[in-house]
Amino acid sequence: MDLNSFPRFMLFVLFLLLCVTTHFSFGGDTISESRSLSGDHTVASAGEVFVLGFFTPGNTSNYYIGMWYKNDHSQTILWVANREKPVLDRFSSELMISHGNLVLFNETKNPVWSTNISSTSNSVRAVLQDDGNIVVSDERSVLWQSFDHPTDTWLLGSKIGYNKITKTKQVLTSWKNSEDPSLGLFSFELNPNDISYNTLWNRSRNYWTTGPWTGDIFSLVPEMRGQMICYFKFVSNISETSFTMYASNSSAISRLVMDVSGQMKQFMLLPSKKWNLLWSFPRQQCQVYAFCGAFGSCSENSLPFCRCLSGFKPKSQNDWGLKDYSGGCMRKTKLHCGNNSLGHGERDKFLEFPGMSFPEDQQFEPAESIKECEFKCANKCSCTACAYDDNGCSIWIGDLLNLKQLAPGDSSGRTIYIKLAASEFQSGGKNKKKFVGAAAGAVAGFVIFLSLFVFFTLKRRKKTIGTGKAVGGLVAFRYRDLQNATKNFSEKLGGGGFGLVFKGILPNSTVIAVKKLQSVGQGEKQFRAEVSTIGTIQHVNLVRLHGFCAQGSKKLLVYDYMANRSLDSHLFHENDSNVLDWKTRYQIALGTARGLVYLHEKCRDCIIHCDIKPENILLDAEFCPKVADFGLAKLVGREFSRVLTTIRGTRGYLAPEWITGMAITSKADVYSYGMMLFELISGRRNSEVSEDGKVKFFPASAVSVIVEGGDMMNLLDPRLEGNADMEELKRVCAVSCWCIQDNEADRPSMGLVVQILEGIIGLELPPVPRFLQQLIDENQENVIFFTQS
């Protein structure tokens, strides 16, 4: 190349690069009559917070106009224009101002979406703002805005409410599935009558509510107390009733979405540019009405949650693959109608499904037995299922919706009989006769074998407290033996997000507590290894693990039984004759701290409990405290965050790190311990709602008294009648306040807490935590700061 021509060549290359760059970066925040949006071009808000452009969901070939956060690498869609009418070619489709409207034209130049406003102005333009609102306006006024027309997501700064003039609501409606943004079955809207938000199935069936607004929180959302990253401003006047959502922290990026699961979910964008789920409502998937569609059964004890009943198959396997179960299931074989006119072998039959939650809308028929009930259903062509119990005969007509398979041992489970074609059952006849003959021939030998087996089994049981071999010092129980020990899990001691606890007695008369774990997805070999590690941890203030069961999907832990149960059973009861005295409370506080020190500092690997609360502090016959469930966070592993979101009430003990998405350290346990100390002092829950709907939040009043040097005896449980060591009370109050500081670096270690409670070192008065100060400053009218006097 000639050197003289080289500069011209470089200019040409630079020109080409600029052209390519311009193609992919539209620039500007405005769409006007002279500037439209097409192809790979995008519009960015002035501060480059939001981006508007074409997108295609999943593996589809359909294109939509959507909006997303610029810093969101996953490009999660927050708003969709043409959610019901996709376009096929984004390069020949165009979003533009046409006749005073913002209009999307498809590849054939037909309009598929429009703002549908009446305007004669020649200066209409659409601007994407930094709050995510798309505003269409002329030189005089705002003509249309996307905030008035949300899709599935509630953005910070926007409102969801009811327009009293137009009689219309802003409604969040789920996508149909992850690849189809068209209107799904689940919606979220304001009920202006009692000022609450409801989630609806098919815009008709209400299956979850926030509860009425109390002036500070929604009554059925205790998670809002103290640690929400968002807050709401309520407006009610002659033109509207609405709530606007704002961020408590101006740097937080959050979204509230009506998810395809039928749950309202709040997410926060982490510094890693990934979305972190903070909570979801309803808390359990199967609480979503008809989530699995017609003839689908929902179970919290299996993944996926939905399965078709026996004799049925998904109507659309593709939809089920996308976790869209709303289409439900269809019969594999059509039913006969008018069974009495058919031969015996052709008559429809009934398959028994035990442990179910009955669907609604049943009809009642007189009957004396299940056989008579089946007969009545069989003779109705439209009858699809029946049941018989103390209430008589129930029959269901048409599709069965909202079927739930309950957990084993759930006493509310009932048996329903589903009508199926005869061909879905194994035929009788010759095969049945052959089976009966073969069985008769084998009975004698089987009886002899069984007798010998029972004899040696019983003899062996006299020599051992359990069955199975010891693993790492623990007993590996069989599920059947724990069933027997607990009388089929009949005596429930308690439970939480990790599972239920039952009392049991082993053959050698040892009393045990058996926890049936939920949401443990580990394989049996890994589970055994983890349990064996936890089983080696021994401390006077930790509950001793006695054994375990790992049999398929069944995972159970066996502990020593604690005669005085959990701390909450003593703090929050009304029986004044069995109140824990101050000396016992102080020893419980100290012993619990020592147990946590062992987990945090003495084990080979630091173990973070993650769920310290009175329910997990057990008391033996001498009221010595034992920290329970200290290995469950490790066992549940990646499922732990999902489990936490389903625990009602535990949110009151969670450190701010859980909400902001920061890495969790042992200081998260310190925070929970501090919150628990307030309840140990007062003998009541930290958060209570009064009869007039106002919130009583004890830590707010307690910190005010502690920091301002007030009379701490006013904070003491009144049932103690002032009988407490004043110096010990001051220590516990100061420790509790230091433990709940917003910044984890300001919280003491549990080792330091033990030294303070033992009186080895002193402690200065702490500052008021920021979240409590904000609560005191902003909510004086709605929060009652109470003392015990």
ZAMARGU-4260 file (C-alpha; in steps of 0.2 Angstrom, whole numbers, plus 5000, padded with zeros to 4 digits):
<rodrens>
0) 5000/5000/5000 | 5006/5017/4996 | 5011/5027/5011 | 5002/5043/5005 | 4986/5033/5004
5) 4987/5025/5021 | 4979/5040/5031 | 4964/5039/5019 | 4963/5021/5021 | 4963/5023/5040
10) 4949/5036/5039 | 4939/5024/5028 | 4941/5010/5041 | 4936/5022/5055 | 4921/5027/5045
15) 4916/5009/5043 | 4918/5006/5062 | 4907/5021/5066 | 4894/5015/5054 | 4893/4998/5063
20) 4893/5006/5080 | 4879/5017/5075 | 4869/5002/5069 | 4869/4994/5086 | 4868/5010/5097
25) 4853/5020/5093 | 4857/5033/5107 | 4845/5046/5114 | 4830/5044/5125 | 4817/5050/5112
30) 4806/5043/5098 | 4799/5057/5087 | 4791/5059/5070 | 4809/5060/5063 | 4816/5046/5074
35) 4809/5029/5075 | 4815/5012/5082 | 4819/4997/5072 | 4830/4982/5071 | 4844/4981/5084
40) 4843/4999/5088 | 4838/5004/5106 | 4833/5019/5115 | 4841/5023/5132 | 4835/5034/5146
45) 4845/5050/5149 | 4855/5043/5163 | 4856/5026/5154 | 4846/5017/5168 | 4833/5009/5156
50) 4834/5003/5138 | 4819/5001/5126 | 4821/4990/5111 | 4816/4974/5102 | 4818/4957/5111
55) 4814/4939/5108 | 4810/4928/5123 | 4819/4911/5125 | 4820/4901/5109 | 4806/4908/5100
60) 4806/4918/5083 | 4794/4931/5089 | 4799/4949/5093 | 4792/4961/5105 | 4795/4979/5111
65) 4801/4978/5129 | 4811/4988/5142 | 4825/4982/5154 | 4838/4989/5165 | 4854/4993/5156
70) 4865/4986/5169 | 4855/4969/5169 | 4866/4957/5160 | 4851/4945/5159 | 4841/4958/5151
75) 4825/4954/5162 | 4810/4962/5153 | 4801/4974/5164 | 4788/4981/5152 | 4781/4974/5135
80) 4771/4984/5123 | 4764/4971/5111 | 4763/4957/5123 | 4748/4949/5113 | 4754/4953/5095
85) 4772/4949/5092 | 4781/4953/5075 | 4792/4941/5065 | 4805/4953/5058 | 4812/4967/5069
90) 4822/4974/5055 | 4806/4978/5044 | 4795/4982/5059 | 4796/4999/5067 | 4790/5009/5082
95) 4786/5027/5078 | 4775/5042/5081 | 4761/5041/5069 | 4745/5052/5069 | 4749/5058/5087
100) 4752/5040/5093 | 4766/5029/5098 | 4763/5014/5086 | 4772/4998/5082 | 4770/4993/5064
105) 4775/4975/5059 | 4784/4968/5044 | 4769/4971/5033 | 4767/4988/5039 | 4751/4985/5049
110) 4749/4992/5066 | 4750/4979/5080 | 4751/4990/5095 | 4746/5008/5098 | 4744/5020/5113
115) 4727/5024/5106 | 4726/5042/5111 | 4718/5057/5102 | 4729/5071/5098 | 4730/5083/5084
120) 4747/5090/5089 | 4762/5089/5076 | 4775/5089/5090 | 4771/5073/5099 | 4786/5063/5105
125) 4789/5048/5117 | 4803/5049/5130 | 4810/5035/5140 | 4814/5042/5158 | 4826/5037/5171
130) 4812/5030/5182 | 4807/5018/5168 | 4792/5027/5163 | 4788/5030/5144 | 4780/5047/5142
135) 4771/5052/5127 | 4767/5071/5126 | 4766/5086/5116 | 4771/5104/5119 | 4756/5106/5131
140) 4754/5090/5142 | 4757/5072/5145 | 4745/5062/5133 | 4750/5044/5139 | 4762/5035/5150
145) 4768/5017/5152 | 4766/5018/5171 | 4747/5018/5169 | 4749/5002/5159 | 4760/4990/5168
150) 4762/4973/5162 | 4769/4960/5175 | 4781/4971/5185 | 4779/4985/5198 | 4794/4997/5196
155) 4801/5009/5209 | 4792/5026/5208 | 4777/5019/5200 | 4760/5016/5207 | 4747/5002/5207
160) 4730/5007/5211 | 4712/5011/5207 | 4706/5026/5196 | 4689/5032/5204 | 4685/5043/5189
165) 4687/5030/5175 | 4683/5015/5186 | 4699/5006/5180 | 4714/4998/5189 | 4732/4996/5186
170) 4734/4977/5186 | 4750/4966/5185 | 4747/4951/5175 | 4759/4937/5173 | 4767/4931/5157
175) 4759/4915/5150 | 4776/4906/5152 | 4794/4911/5151 | 4794/4912/5132 | 4777/4920/5130
180) 4773/4937/5137 | 4755/4936/5133 | 4742/4938/5147 | 4744/4923/5159 | 4731/4917/5172
185) 4738/4926/5187 | 4735/4944/5191 | 4739/4956/5206 | 4727/4971/5209 | 4721/4983/5223
190) 4705/4980/5232 | 4700/4998/5236 | 4686/4992/5248 | 4698/4986/5262 | 4714/4994/5255
195) 4723/4977/5251 | 4731/4969/5237 | 4725/4952/5230 | 4732/4939/5219 | 4719/4932/5207
200) 4717/4917/5196 | 4708/4920/5180 | 4704/4938/5187 | 4690/4929/5197 | 4697/4918/5211
205) 4707/4926/5225 | 4720/4915/5232 | 4731/4927/5242 | 4730/4944/5250 | 4742/4956/5258
210) 4728/4960/5271 | 4722/4978/5274 | 4734/4992/5275 | 4737/4997/5293 | 4745/5014/5290
215) 4763/5006/5290 | 4762/4989/5283 | 4750/4976/5276 | 4743/4966/5290 | 4748/4949/5282
220) 4765/4953/5277 | 4776/4954/5293 | 4791/4954/5282 | 4788/4973/5279 | 4793/4977/5297
225) 4809/4985/5299 | 4819/4976/5285 | 4810/4979/5268 | 4821/4987/5255 | 4806/4997/5248
230) 4792/5007/5256 | 4775/5012/5250 | 4766/5029/5250 | 4747/5028/5251 | 4736/5041/5242
235) 4717/5041/5243 | 4707/5056/5236 | 4692/5059/5225 | 4701/5053/5210 | 4711/5038/5215
240) 4716/5026/5228 | 4734/5020/5225 | 4751/5015/5232 | 4768/5021/5225 | 4783/5010/5229
245) 4800/5018/5233 | 4817/5012/5237 | 4823/5014/5255 | 4840/5015/5248 | 4842/5026/5233
250) 4855/5015/5226 | 4845/4999/5227 | 4838/4992/5211 | 4823/4981/5214 | 4807/4975/5205
255) 4791/4967/5211 | 4784/4955/5198 | 4768/4944/5196 | 4778/4929/5191 | 4772/4915/5180
260) 4772/4904/5195 | 4757/4913/5202 | 4768/4921/5216 | 4772/4939/5219 | 4790/4940/5220
265) 4802/4954/5224 | 4820/4954/5217 | 4835/4964/5220 | 4849/4967/5207 | 4866/4963/5216
270) 4882/4971/5212 | 4886/4955/5202 | 4872/4960/5190 | 4862/4945/5195 | 4844/4946/5202
275) 4842/4939/5220 | 4825/4933/5226 | 4820/4942/5242 | 4803/4934/5245 | 4788/4927/5237
280) 4769/4926/5241 | 4760/4915/5243 | 4775/4907/5252 | 4771/4889/5246 | 4769/4885/5227
285) 4754/4874/5230 | 4745/4889/5238 | 4743/4896/5221 | 4725/4891/5215 | 4724/4879/5201
290) 4743/4880/5198 | 4743/4863/5190 | 4728/4865/5179 | 4714/4853/5177 | 4717/4835/5183
295) 4735/4840/5188 | 4741/4837/5206 | 4752/4849/5216 | 4764/4843/5229 | 4776/4853/5239
300) 4786/4837/5243 | 4792/4834/5225 | 4800/4843/5210 | 4792/4848/5198 | 4778/4853/5209
305) 4765/4847/5196 | 4761/4830/5190 | 4746/4823/5180 | 4735/4810/5189 | 4737/4792/5184
310) 4727/4790/5168 | 4731/4807/5162 | 4744/4816/5152 | 4749/4834/5150 | 4738/4843/5137
315) 4754/4852/5130 | 4771/4844/5134 | 4779/4859/5127 | 4770/4870/5139 | 4775/4859/5154
320) 4793/4860/5148 | 4792/4879/5150 | 4784/4877/5168 | 4767/4882/5161 | 4755/4870/5169
325) 4739/4880/5167 | 4733/4869/5153 | 4732/4855/5164 | 4730/4837/5159 | 4719/4826/5148
330) 4713/4808/5149 | 4724/4795/5140 | 4708/4785/5137 | 4690/4792/5134 | 4677/4787/5147
335) 4662/4777/5142 | 4645/4785/5146 | 4630/4775/5154 | 4640/4761/5162 | 4625/4751/5166
340) 4621/4747/5148 | 4639/4740/5145 | 4647/4724/5148 | 4655/4722/5165 | 4673/4723/5157
345) 4669/4740/5149 | 4662/4749/5163 | 4672/4765/5169 | 4681/4762/5186 | 4687/4772/5200
350) 4706/4774/5206 | 4709/4778/5224 | 4720/4794/5228 | 4723/4795/5247 | 4731/4810/5256
355) 4723/4823/5244 | 4716/4840/5247 | 4699/4841/5240 | 4695/4853/5226 | 4680/4864/5228
360) 4663/4865/5220 | 4658/4848/5224 | 4640/4842/5225 | 4632/4831/5238 | 4622/4815/5236
365) 4614/4803/5249 | 4624/4787/5250 | 4628/4774/5263 | 4645/4768/5257 | 4659/4772/5245
370) 4652/4759/5233 | 4635/4768/5232 | 4644/4784/5230 | 4654/4777/5215 | 4638/4770/5208
375) 4630/4787/5208 | 4645/4795/5200 | 4647/4781/5187 | 4629/4784/5181 | 4632/4803/5178
380) 4642/4806/5162 | 4648/4823/5168 | 4654/4816/5185 | 4673/4814/5185 | 4677/4810/5204
385) 4669/4806/5220 | 4673/4804/5239 | 4664/4797/5254 | 4667/4802/5272 | 4657/4808/5287
390) 4649/4821/5277 | 4642/4808/5265 | 4645/4807/5246 | 4653/4821/5237 | 4654/4821/5218
395) 4663/4833/5206 | 4657/4838/5189 | 4669/4842/5175 | 4687/4847/5177 | 4695/4845/5193
400) 4705/4860/5198 | 4716/4864/5213 | 4720/4846/5218 | 4734/4845/5230 | 4744/4830/5236
405) 4748/4832/5255 | 4763/4827/5264 | 4763/4810/5272 | 4756/4810/5290 | 4746/4826/5286
410) 4729/4823/5295 | 4719/4834/5284 | 4723/4822/5269 | 4707/4814/5262 | 4704/4800/5249
415) 4696/4805/5232 | 4691/4792/5219 | 4694/4797/5201 | 4684/4790/5187 | 4695/4781/5173
420) 4691/4771/5158 | 4692/4752/5162 | 4707/4750/5150 | 4717/4760/5162 | 4716/4746/5175
425) 4725/4729/5174 | 4713/4716/5167 | 4706/4702/5178 | 4701/4686/5170 | 4713/4672/5166
430) 4728/4682/5172 | 4720/4685/5189 | 4716/4667/5191 | 4734/4662/5187 | 4740/4674/5199
435) 4728/4668/5213 | 4734/4650/5210 | 4752/4654/5210 | 4750/4665/5226 | 4741/4650/5234
440) 4755/4639/5230 | 4768/4651/5238 | 4758/4655/5254 | 4764/4640/5264 | 4783/4643/5260
445) 4781/4662/5263 | 4773/4660/5280 | 4787/4649/5286 | 4800/4661/5279 | 4791/4676/5287
450) 4790/4667/5304 | 4808/4664/5304 | 4812/4682/5299 | 4801/4690/5312 | 4809/4678/5326
455) 4827/4684/5321 | 4822/4702/5319 | 4814/4703/5336 | 4829/4694/5344 | 4841/4706/5336
460) 4831/4722/5341 | 4833/4717/5360 | 4852/4720/5357 | 4851/4737/5349 | 4842/4753/5351
465) 4840/4756/5333 | 4841/4747/5316 | 4855/4748/5304 | 4873/4751/5307 | 4882/4765/5315
470) 4889/4778/5303 | 4902/4790/5310 | 4896/4787/5328 | 4878/4789/5323 | 4864/4776/5320
475) 4857/4774/5303 | 4839/4771/5305 | 4827/4764/5293 | 4812/4774/5289 | 4800/4760/5294
480) 4808/4760/5312 | 4806/4778/5314 | 4788/4777/5309 | 4785/4764/5322 | 4795/4774/5335
485) 4784/4789/5332 | 4768/4780/5330 | 4767/4785/5312 | 4772/4803/5316 | 4757/4806/5326
490) 4764/4817/5341 | 4770/4833/5333 | 4782/4844/5344 | 4784/4858/5332 | 4790/4863/5315
495) 4797/4877/5303 | 4803/4879/5286 | 4815/4865/5287 | 4802/4852/5292 | 4791/4845/5306
500) 4797/4837/5322 | 4789/4822/5331 | 4791/4813/5347 | 4796/4795/5347 | 4801/4781/5358
505) 4814/4768/5353 | 4812/4749/5358 | 4825/4752/5372 | 4813/4766/5379 | 4825/4780/5374
510) 4814/4795/5370 | 4819/4804/5354 | 4814/4819/5343 | 4813/4815/5324 | 4814/4829/5312
515) 4807/4826/5294 | 4817/4837/5283 | 4810/4846/5268 | 4819/4854/5253 | 4835/4843/5255
520) 4840/4839/5237 | 4856/4830/5241 | 4860/4812/5236 | 4860/4799/5249 | 4879/4797/5249
525) 4882/4816/5251 | 4868/4817/5264 | 4876/4803/5274 | 4893/4811/5273 | 4887/4828/5279
530) 4877/4821/5293 | 4892/4811/5299 | 4902/4827/5300 | 4889/4836/5310 | 4887/4821/5321
535) 4905/4823/5327 | 4901/4841/5334 | 4898/4839/5353 | 4895/4854/5365 | 4885/4855/5381
540) 4874/4869/5373 | 4871/4860/5356 | 4858/4847/5354 | 4866/4830/5351 | 4862/4822/5335
545) 4858/4804/5339 | 4855/4797/5321 | 4848/4799/5304 | 4838/4791/5290 | 4842/4793/5272
550) 4831/4782/5262 | 4828/4788/5245 | 4819/4805/5245 | 4816/4803/5264 | 4828/4812/5275
555) 4826/4812/5294 | 4837/4817/5308 | 4835/4809/5326 | 4839/4820/5341 | 4839/4818/5360
560) 4822/4823/5366 | 4822/4839/5376 | 4810/4838/5391 | 4806/4857/5392 | 4804/4859/5374
565) 4809/4876/5365 | 4811/4893/5372 | 4797/4901/5364 | 4785/4889/5373 | 4790/4897/5389
570) 4791/4915/5384 | 4775/4917/5374 | 4762/4908/5384 | 4749/4915/5395 | 4752/4903/5410
575) 4760/4914/5424 | 4763/4899/5435 | 4777/4893/5423 | 4786/4909/5420 | 4805/4908/5417
580) 4813/4918/5431 | 4827/4930/5427 | 4841/4919/5433 | 4836/4905/5421 | 4834/4918/5407
585) 4851/4924/5410 | 4859/4907/5409 | 4849/4903/5393 | 4856/4919/5385 | 4874/4914/5391
590) 4872/4896/5386 | 4866/4900/5369 | 4880/4912/5366 | 4892/4898/5371 | 4885/4886/5359
595) 4886/4899/5345 | 4904/4902/5349 | 4908/4884/5347 | 4900/4884/5330 | 4908/4900/5324
600) 4926/4898/5332 | 4929/4880/5338 | 4924/4869/5324 | 4936/4865/5310 | 4925/4875/5298
605) 4915/4889/5304 | 4896/4884/5304 | 4884/4898/5302 | 4867/4893/5310 | 4856/4905/5299
610) 4840/4903/5309 | 4843/4908/5327 | 4826/4911/5336 | 4817/4905/5352 | 4810/4890/5342
615) 4827/4884/5339 | 4833/4885/5357 | 4828/4869/5366 | 4829/4866/5385 | 4833/4850/5394
620) 4826/4844/5410 | 4837/4857/5420 | 4833/4871/5408 | 4851/4870/5400 | 4849/4879/5383
625) 4853/4868/5368 | 4855/4876/5350 | 4845/4865/5338 | 4846/4864/5319 | 4864/4870/5319
630) 4868/4859/5304 | 4852/4862/5293 | 4859/4877/5284 | 4874/4866/5278 | 4862/4851/5274
635) 4850/4861/5264 | 4863/4870/5255 | 4858/4880/5239 | 4840/4877/5243 | 4841/4887/5259
640) 4837/4904/5252 | 4821/4897/5244 | 4816/4888/5261 | 4819/4905/5270 | 4807/4914/5260
645) 4793/4901/5265 | 4796/4903/5284 | 4783/4915/5291 | 4789/4925/5306 | 4808/4921/5304
650) 4810/4937/5294 | 4810/4947/5311 | 4827/4939/5315 | 4836/4941/5298 | 4851/4953/5297
655) 4850/4966/5284 | 4863/4956/5273 | 4849/4944/5269 | 4839/4958/5261 | 4853/4967/5252
660) 4861/4951/5245 | 4878/4953/5253 | 4888/4938/5258 | 4882/4930/5274 | 4895/4928/5288
665) 4894/4923/5307 | 4888/4941/5311 | 4871/4936/5303 | 4869/4924/5318 | 4874/4939/5330
670) 4860/4949/5323 | 4847/4936/5325 | 4854/4932/5343 | 4852/4951/5347 | 4834/4951/5341
675) 4830/4935/5352 | 4837/4944/5367 | 4824/4957/5366 | 4811/4944/5367 | 4820/4935/5381
680) 4819/4952/5391 | 4801/4956/5387 | 4793/4939/5387 | 4784/4944/5371 | 4786/4944/5352
685) 4796/4959/5345 | 4782/4964/5333 | 4764/4964/5338 | 4748/4972/5330 | 4736/4980/5341
690) 4717/4979/5339 | 4717/4996/5330 | 4729/4989/5317 | 4745/4999/5324 | 4761/4990/5325
695) 4770/4987/5342 | 4789/4985/5339 | 4798/4982/5355 | 4816/4984/5349 | 4812/5002/5344
700) 4806/5007/5362 | 4819/4996/5370 | 4834/5004/5361 | 4827/5022/5365 | 4827/5018/5383
705) 4844/5009/5383 | 4853/5023/5373 | 4844/5037/5383 | 4848/5030/5400 | 4830/5026/5404
710) 4824/5014/5417 | 4828/4997/5410 | 4816/4989/5422 | 4802/4995/5412 | 4808/4984/5398
715) 4807/4968/5409 | 4793/4955/5407 | 4780/4961/5419 | 4777/4943/5425 | 4794/4944/5434
720) 4787/4959/5444 | 4804/4967/5444 | 4814/4952/5451 | 4830/4953/5441 | 4848/4958/5444
725) 4850/4976/5438 | 4868/4974/5432 | 4864/4958/5422 | 4849/4966/5414 | 4860/4981/5409
730) 4872/4969/5401 | 4859/4960/5391 | 4851/4976/5385 | 4867/4983/5379 | 4872/4967/5371
735) 4856/4966/5362 | 4857/4983/5355 | 4875/4981/5349 | 4871/4964/5341 | 4858/4972/5329
740) 4868/4986/5322 | 4866/4989/5303 | 4884/4986/5299 | 4890/4969/5303 | 4907/4976/5307
745) 4899/4986/5322 | 4892/4970/5329 | 4902/4960/5342 | 4908/4942/5339 | 4899/4929/5350
750) 4915/4926/5359 | 4915/4944/5364 | 4896/4943/5369 | 4901/4928/5381 | 4914/4939/5389
755) 4902/4953/5392 | 4889/4942/5399 | 4901/4934/5411 | 4906/4951/5417 | 4924/4949/5411
760) 4924/4965/5401 | 4913/4980/5401 | 4903/4988/5387 | 4899/5006/5382 | 4881/5011/5376
765) 4878/5008/5358 | 4872/5020/5345 | 4854/5018/5338 | 4854/5006/5323 | 4849/5016/5307
770) 4834/5006/5303 | 4827/5008/5320 | 4830/5027/5319 | 4822/5028/5303 | 4807/5019/5310
775) 4806/5031/5325 | 4808/5046/5314 | 4796/5042/5299 | 4782/5032/5308 | 4779/5040/5324
780) 4760/5041/5320 | 4758/5022/5315 | 4770/5013/5327 | 4767/5012/5345 | 4784/5011/5355
785) 4779/5002/5370 | 4786/4998/5387 | 4780/4985/5400 | 4775/4997/5413
</rodrens>
